[in-house]
Amino acid sequence: MIQVRIVSVSADAISGQPVVLLRPLDDAKAGGDTHVLPIWIGHPEATAILIALQGAEFPRPMTHDLLLSAIKATGFSVTRIEVNRLDGGTYYATITLYGENGDLAIDARPSDSLALAVRAGCPIYVAESVLAEASVVIENVDEEEEVEEFRNFLDHVDPSDFMS
């Protein structure tokens, strides 16, 4: 597993569908090749991730805030998120919880997992095999240039390009 961070959440220029970009932490050095993993997600999940990244607060809990509250109320904590598989163009993820009896792994969509991870402040990991299969390499650019370069890439790519 390779630890990643969310670089951005934006809309695919062709389809308008939101896409979240994940980047390995050890790949974040300026001047080197950069691997970025695009995961197309739904509009509600993109909004949930953006709201959490921006630190926005609402008078009533949003769905992922409610989920985190329920997890904590049962004596568990969210320890990590793993995007662990890519099958037929569909990504799979696991939310790992820790409680008094040990770890508990829960199958989840990556989009919901990422929205929860941002709220819980837990690390996000991606399986090496998933990065090898679906990441895009952007060469020798700094982070701002990288995001712009990837937006240009999104102008010419279709989600079906990543289906096996």
Helices and strands as residue ranges (DSSP letters): E 2-11, E 18-24, G 25-27, E 34-40, H 43-54, H 63-73, E 77-87, E 90-99, E 102-108, H 110-120, E 124-126, H 128-134, E 136-138, H 143-154, G 159-162
